Amino acid sequence: MNYNVNEKGYYGEFGGAFIPEMLYPNVEELRQNYLKVMEEPEFKKEFNQLLKDYVGRPSPLYFAKRLSDKYNTKIYLKREDLNHTGAHKINNTIGQILMAKRLGKTRIIAETGAGQHGVATATVCALMGLECIVYMGEIDIARQAPNVARMKMLGATVVPAKSGSRTLKDATNEAIRDWINNPVNTHYIIGSAIGPHPYPDMVTRFQSVISEEIKLQLIEHEDRENPDYVVACIGGGSNAAGTYYHFLHEENVNIIAVEAAGLGVDSGESAATSVLGKEGIIHGCKTMLMQTEDGQITEPYSISAGLDYPGVGPMHAHLCKTGRAEFMAITDNDAMNAGLELCKLEGIIPAIESSHALAIFEHKTFKPDDVIVLSLSGRGDKDLQNYIDYFKI
């Protein structure tokens, strides 16, 4: 079984490029060039140099001793929260801004939910001197105010999406409209492993630095390359894609994907696509999607702005359908408590997205000698107000 994309842009039956004709030139230009550009020695050199000197990679693989003691197993945290801008998102935006420059683009657009991708995009646009427009749902703008301020300080224009649920899905719709209207000079930096081919594969490749480092770091810690489990939270799924990438075909590595159950899978207020979704097309690709009987997209819900997406990336849909990955759905309450637990046991305040992944230890028992690597995809600074409100701190 192949878990990577095929030459037609599919992971099994998921993927493809379902786009309006007016976007075809943009997407086709990218498809024809992305692998070639990524293989150029000069591109690799610049990308790796920026990851090292600007982002601060490699991010540490940290053995969480007190957390491990509590759950009687070996838990390692891949500290993506320590990257510049506070999350994994910067790995992808560095790669894509270099790609955009090589394709001669002068204007960058992006969508963002939690704001981390917007900040990461605004950051690299400032670094490279390119115009930056970020689309963000009106509701997310309100609940992620510090990230909005950061984007503006970095010189980006933040445009509110006022339609639909006024969250990530709608911000993405607005960004796609912009791209249709500005096809020649604009590159759309998609923030997750979603969108028309080649985006899911390109984003995954840029994020695969995470699993590449895990392999090297585990040799140092455990004298072995492969963990027993890799765990990541999943909305669209870019941090997960990067965490899994080098383990996809390692059959002895178990993959766990953690979704947002919101108020409960059956509550009507959820974002658990693997349970509630069926095949559909969103934002240019065929994937698993939460939808009504007649195919209208269901509004997702999660306390974390980065996980309330109604679908998952096509790679993850394939991992789910084939059974290669185990999908778990975690409620707001369990995620918030797991986040607070990490604060108190390890002195690390995680993003609420990452807290969903941390919550699995209350629901699943591991063996004492299991080595579990969990992607701590972001830091909790952006979520402090949510934590304060939730726990009445």
Secondary structure, 3 states (H helix, E strand, C coil): CCCCCCCCCEECCEECCCCCHHHHHHHHHHHHHHHHHHHCHHHHHHHHHHHHHHHCCCCCEEECHHHHHHHCCEEEEEEHHHCHHHECHHHHHHHHHHHHHHCCCCEEEEEECCCHHHHHHHHHHHHHCCEEEEEEEHHHHHHCHHHHHHHHHCCCEEEEECCCCCCHHHHHHHHHHHHHHCCCCEEEECCCCCCCCCHHHHHHHHHCHHHHHHHHHHHHHHCCCCCCEEEEECCCCHHHHHHHHHHCCCCCCEEEEEEEEECCCCCCCCCCHHHHEEEEEECCEEEEEEECCCCCECCCCCCCCCCCCCECCHHHHHHHHHCCEEEEEEEHHHHHHHHHHHHHHHCCCECHHHHHHHHHHHCCCCCCCCEEEEEECEEHHHHHHHHHHHHCC
